Amino acid sequence: MLRLIALSRIPGLSCLHRSLLKIEILIMDKQTTSFSTPDQLHDYHLTPDQLTFFDANGYLILRNWITGELLERLQEAGHAWIEAGLKNSEDEDFRFADREVGRVMYRVDYLHDKGYAASLEMLGSSQVLGVAESMCGPNFVPTYESMVFKEEGDGEAIPWHQDAVHPRQYRIYNYDLYLDRSVKGAGALRVIPKSQANPHDICRLTDTYGWEHPDAIYVEMEPGDVLLHDVMVVHGSERAIGHALRRTIYYEFRAAEEILQDGPWDQDWITRRLRLLPLALKAYKRQFPDQPSFEWNISDELRPEPLGDDQQELKIAHLTHMPGAYCSAGDAKKV
């Protein structure tokens, strides 16, 4: 059963015209419903129907959400990050694993201090922040940033898992921008819709179904497509050897209120993470001066004072993490 929301955007039109011409297509139980997108979508906020779909299913697909020069700059940066990691394999921000094809690099953490402004520009874009405000409210916090990838020829499986398990009083989600094509048979992500409502025994699920869970779907993506996934939705990707490079940029967002209630971080850490946003908004405006800027509506009591040292503000380490659900501790290191 396929459940999907796709947003169609037409290149070459102004933001206003795009907002008037966008069409959402909801495909559910093989029945198609078309409806006009509210004018507000020109600033990339989500509609009530999209939020309802996400809450019900644990994921949402936004087609062609990041395009043009910004996408090209991110793709260029993605290659540079991999090259830098291969030259600096001892740096803990570049993650490696021993696999059947040999020792491979598969992840880059803390993207913003790696010498390319594109990741900060992306963070400061309305395409990201409009979604964040829709999902988490005005006090959204950017909690993680990384690029996870499979090099050409490396198709190691990512076992079923839940990224983090929490009390579910607030939304916690990942914003996944695909830099490369990812399709069935070539490492496409698999998602089990509606699995986000509860913690799961991942070992039991895997032993019972393998990859053939009756509700699982493939999430096929093109460059510029964005997947929003709830951190508790069960997902993974099966083994596929010999296929092309597949890179995905992941930003996680949470409400400040959620972090203060559930942890694992404190007010000081929230403030440090929030200092990324003024830098990101400036980076986006500097590179794209003709594009509308996102209006940051954070509560006055949470608005951070800058340190005056941009480089220090670009990397805020975590030290501790909210636990997820995996079949083994080793699996957690692969994701």
C-alpha positions in Angstrom: 0.0 0.0 0.0 1.5 3.3 -1.1 1.0 6.5 0.9 2.7 9.5 -0.5 2.4 13.3 -0.8 4.3 14.8 -3.7 4.7 18.5 -4.3 5.0 19.6 -7.9 7.0 22.7 -8.6 7.5 24.4 -12.0 11.0 25.8 -12.7 11.4 29.4 -13.9 8.4 30.8 -12.1 8.4 33.4 -9.4 7.7 32.4 -5.8 4.2 33.9 -6.1 3.4 32.0 -9.2 4.8 28.8 -7.8 2.6 29.2 -4.7 -0.5 29.6 -7.0 0.4 26.7 -9.3 1.6 24.1 -6.8 -0.5 21.0 -6.7 -0.4 18.4 -4.0 -1.3 14.9 -4.9 -2.3 12.6 -2.1 -2.1 8.9 -3.0 -3.7 6.7 -0.4 -5.0 3.2 -0.8 -4.8 3.7 -4.6 -7.2 6.6 -4.6 -6.0 9.9 -5.8 -7.2 13.2 -4.4 -5.9 16.6 -5.8 -6.3 19.9 -4.0 -4.9 23.3 -4.2 -2.0 24.3 -1.9 -2.7 27.4 0.3 -0.8 30.6 -0.7 1.3 30.2 2.5 3.3 27.5 0.9 5.4 30.0 -1.0 7.4 30.3 2.2 7.7 26.5 2.5 5.5 26.0 5.5 3.6 22.8 5.5 -0.2 22.6 5.1 -2.5 21.1 7.7 -3.0 18.1 5.4 0.7 17.4 5.2 1.1 17.6 8.9 -1.9 15.2 9.4 -0.3 12.8 6.9 3.1 13.0 8.7 1.5 12.4 12.1 -0.5 9.4 10.9 2.3 7.7 8.9 5.6 8.9 10.3 7.0 10.3 7.1 6.3 12.8 4.3 7.9 13.3 0.9 8.5 16.8 -0.5 9.4 16.6 -4.2 11.9 19.1 -5.8 12.0 20.9 -2.5 15.6 22.1 -2.9 16.7 22.9 -6.5 18.9 25.0 -8.6 22.1 26.7 -7.3 21.6 25.6 -3.7 21.3 22.0 -4.7 24.4 22.2 -6.9 26.4 23.9 -4.1 25.4 21.1 -1.8 26.3 18.4 -4.3 29.7 20.0 -4.8 30.2 20.3 -1.0 29.2 16.6 -0.6 32.0 15.5 -2.9 34.5 17.8 -1.0 33.5 16.4 2.4 34.1 12.9 1.2 37.5 13.8 -0.2 38.4 15.6 3.0 37.4 12.6 5.0 39.5 10.2 2.9 42.5 12.5 3.6 41.8 12.9 7.3 40.6 9.4 8.3 41.7 9.9 12.0 39.3 12.9 12.4 36.3 11.5 14.4 33.9 13.6 12.4 34.5 11.3 9.4 33.1 7.9 10.1 34.4 4.6 8.6 33.4 1.0 8.7 34.9 -2.4 7.6 32.6 -3.9 5.1 32.7 -6.7 2.4 34.1 -4.3 -0.1 36.8 -3.2 2.4 37.2 -0.2 4.7 34.7 2.5 3.6 33.7 6.0 4.7 30.0 6.3 5.2 29.2 9.5 7.3 30.3 13.1 7.9 29.2 14.7 11.1 29.0 18.4 12.0 28.9 19.7 8.4 29.0 23.4 9.1 32.7 23.7 10.1 34.0 21.6 7.2 35.0 24.6 5.0 31.9 24.8 2.7 29.1 27.3 3.3 26.5 25.3 1.5 25.3 23.4 4.5 24.8 26.6 6.5 23.1 28.2 3.5 20.7 25.2 3.4 20.0 25.5 7.2 19.2 29.2 6.7 16.8 28.6 3.8 13.0 28.8 4.0 12.9 25.4 2.5 14.3 24.1 5.7 13.1 26.6 8.3 9.6 26.9 7.1 9.3 23.1 7.6 10.9 23.3 11.0 8.5 26.0 12.2 5.6 24.0 10.9 6.7 20.8 12.7 8.1 22.1 16.0 6.7 25.6 16.4 8.7 28.9 16.6 11.2 27.5 19.2 12.7 24.9 16.9 16.3 23.8 17.6 18.6 22.3 14.9 20.0 19.4 16.9 22.0 17.4 14.4 23.6 17.8 10.9 25.4 15.1 9.0 25.8 13.5 5.5 25.3 9.8 5.3 26.3 8.1 2.1 27.1 4.9 0.3 30.1 5.1 -2.0 29.9 3.6 -5.4 30.0 -0.2 -5.0 29.2 -0.1 -1.3 25.7 -1.2 -0.7 25.8 -2.5 2.9 22.5 -2.9 4.5 21.3 -0.4 7.2 19.2 -2.7 9.5 15.7 -1.8 10.6 15.9 0.7 13.5 14.3 3.7 15.2 16.6 6.7 15.5 15.4 7.8 18.9 12.7 6.7 21.3 10.9 9.5 23.3 7.6 10.1 25.2 6.0 11.6 22.0 4.6 14.8 23.5 6.3 16.7 20.7 7.4 16.0 17.1 11.1 15.1 16.6 12.0 14.6 13.0 14.8 14.3 10.5 14.9 16.4 7.3 16.6 14.2 4.7 17.8 16.0 1.5 18.8 13.5 -1.2 21.8 14.7 -3.3 21.6 11.6 -5.6 19.0 9.3 -7.0 17.9 6.4 -4.7 15.5 3.8 -6.1 14.3 0.3 -5.4 17.1 -2.3 -6.1 19.8 0.4 -5.6 19.6 1.0 -1.9 16.3 2.9 -1.6 15.2 3.5 2.0 12.4 1.3 3.3 9.9 2.7 5.8 7.2 1.0 7.8 4.4 3.6 7.9 2.6 4.1 11.2 5.3 2.3 13.2 6.3 5.5 14.9 3.6 5.3 17.6 5.5 2.9 19.9 8.9 1.5 20.6 9.6 -1.8 18.8 11.6 -4.9 19.5 13.7 -4.6 16.4 15.3 -8.0 16.8 11.9 -9.7 16.9 10.7 -7.6 14.0 13.7 -8.5 11.9 13.6 -12.2 12.8 9.9 -12.4 12.0 9.8 -10.5 8.7 13.4 -9.9 7.5 12.9 -7.1 4.9 9.4 -8.4 3.9 7.3 -6.6 6.5 3.8 -6.5 5.1 3.5 -2.8 5.6 7.0 -1.7 4.4 7.3 0.6 1.4 10.2 1.8 -0.7 10.9 5.5 -0.6 12.3 6.3 -4.0 13.9 9.7 -4.3 15.5 12.0 -6.9 18.1 14.8 -6.3 16.5 17.7 -4.5 13.7 15.6 -3.0 13.3 15.8 0.8 12.0 13.0 3.1 10.7 14.1 6.5 10.8 11.1 8.9 9.7 10.8 12.5 12.7 9.6 14.6 10.6 6.7 15.8 9.4 5.4 12.5 11.0 2.1 11.7 13.2 2.3 8.6 16.3 0.8 7.0 17.8 -0.2 3.6 18.6 -3.6 2.4 21.9 -4.7 0.9 22.6 -3.6 -2.7 26.1 -4.0 -4.0 27.6 -2.3 -7.1 25.4 0.8 -7.4 26.2 4.5 -7.8 27.1 7.0 -5.0 24.1 7.9 -2.9 24.4 10.8 -0.5 21.8 12.2 1.9 22.1 15.3 4.2 20.3 14.9 7.5 19.2 17.7 9.7 17.3 16.8 12.9 14.9 19.3 14.6 13.2 19.4 18.0 11.3 22.0 19.9 13.2 23.7 22.7 10.3 22.8 25.0 10.8 19.1 24.2 14.5 19.1 24.9 14.0 20.8 28.3 11.3 18.3 29.2 12.9 15.1 27.8 16.6 15.8 27.6 19.3 14.7 27.0 20.6 18.2 26.8 20.2 21.4 28.9 19.4 25.1 28.4 23.0 26.0 27.8 23.3 23.4 25.0 20.1 24.7 23.4 21.5 28.2 23.4 24.7 27.1 21.8 22.8 25.2 19.1 20.5 28.2 18.4 23.5 30.4 17.7 23.7 28.5 14.4 20.6 30.0 13.1 21.6 33.7 12.8 24.8 32.5 11.0 22.7 30.3 8.7 20.3 33.1 7.9 23.2 35.5 7.0 24.9 32.8 4.9 21.7 32.2 2.9 21.1 35.9 2.4 24.7 36.5 1.4 24.6 33.8 -1.3 21.0 34.3 -2.4 20.3 38.1 -1.9 17.3 38.1 -4.3 15.4 35.3 -2.5 13.0 36.0 0.4 14.5 35.5 3.8 12.9 33.4 6.5 11.5 35.4 9.4 12.8 33.8 12.6 10.0 34.1 15.3 11.8 32.5 18.2 10.6 33.5 21.7 12.6 36.5 23.1 13.7 34.5 26.2 15.3 31.9 24.0 16.9 34.2 21.4 20.7 33.7 21.8 23.4 36.4 22.1 26.2 35.8 19.6 29.6 34.9 20.9 31.4 36.9 18.2 33.4 33.9 17.1 31.7 32.3 14.1 34.1 29.3 13.9 33.4 28.4 17.6 29.7 28.5 16.9 29.7 26.3 13.9 30.3 23.0 15.8 28.4 22.2 18.9 29.1 18.6 19.9 26.5 16.4 21.6 28.5 14.2 24.0 25.3 12.4 24.9 22.4 11.2 22.7 18.8 10.1 23.2 18.8 6.3 22.8 17.1 4.7 19.8 15.9 1.1 19.1 18.3 -1.3 17.2 18.8 -5.0 17.2 22.3 -4.6 18.5 24.6 -1.9 19.7 26.8 -2.5 16.6 23.9 -1.5 14.4 23.6 1.9 16.1 27.2 2.7 15.0 26.4 1.9 11.3 23.5 4.4 11.0 
